[in-house]
């Protein structure tokens, strides 16, 4: 689903990205999270990598760091953890 967004949208505003991400990608990750129950750090990191890659699609926040959650705060998204 993330690839679909990446291929079809060249420039995403913050609001457009959040709408697309929450409706197409986040629902899959939350469902998979409840099924897999990631209690190991490796699985948690893998799920967070998807959100990290997704937030890089927005050009206005691409330069911000992900770890101190600068990108997430700017986009008003919670962590998947």
C-alpha positions in Angstrom: 0.0 0.0 0.0 2.9 2.3 0.7 4.3 1.6 -2.7 0.9 2.5 -4.2 1.1 5.9 -2.5 4.7 6.4 -3.6 4.0 5.6 -7.2 0.8 7.7 -7.6 1.6 10.8 -5.7 4.6 12.9 -6.5 4.2 15.8 -4.0 2.3 15.2 -0.8 1.2 17.9 1.6 1.2 17.0 5.3 -2.6 16.7 5.4 -2.8 14.6 2.2 -0.2 12.2 3.4 -1.8 11.8 6.8 -5.1 11.0 5.2 -3.7 8.5 2.8 -1.4 6.9 5.4 -4.1 6.5 8.0 -6.6 5.1 5.5 -4.4 2.8 3.5 -1.3 1.9 5.4 -1.9 2.3 9.1 -4.9 0.0 9.2 -2.8 -2.8 7.8 0.0 -2.3 10.3 -2.4 -2.1 13.3 -4.2 -5.3 12.2 -0.9 -7.1 11.7 0.3 -5.8 15.0 -2.6 -7.4 16.9 -2.2 -10.6 15.0 1.6 -10.9 15.4 1.8 -9.4 18.9 5.3 -8.1 18.5 7.0 -8.5 21.9 10.5 -8.8 20.6 12.5 -5.7 19.8 13.3 -6.9 16.3 9.6 -7.2 15.3 8.9 -3.8 16.8 11.7 -2.2 14.8 10.5 -3.8 11.6 7.0 -2.3 12.1 8.5 1.1 12.9 10.6 1.0 9.8 7.5 1.0 7.7 6.3 4.2 9.3 9.8 5.7 9.1 9.8 5.0 5.3 6.3 6.3 4.9 7.1 9.6 6.6 10.0 10.2 4.2 7.5 10.5 1.4 6.5 14.0 2.6 9.1 16.4 1.3 8.5 19.1 3.9 9.4 16.8 6.8 11.9 14.5 5.1 14.9 16.5 6.5 13.7 16.0 10.1 14.9 13.1 12.2 12.6 10.2 13.0 14.2 9.0 16.3 13.4 12.0 18.5 10.0 11.9 16.8 10.4 15.3 15.1 8.6 14.0 11.9 5.9 12.3 13.9 5.2 15.4 15.9 5.0 17.6 12.8 2.6 15.1 11.1 0.7 14.5 14.4 1.1 10.8 14.2 1.7 8.5 17.2 4.4 5.8 17.1 3.3 2.3 16.3 4.9 0.9 19.4 
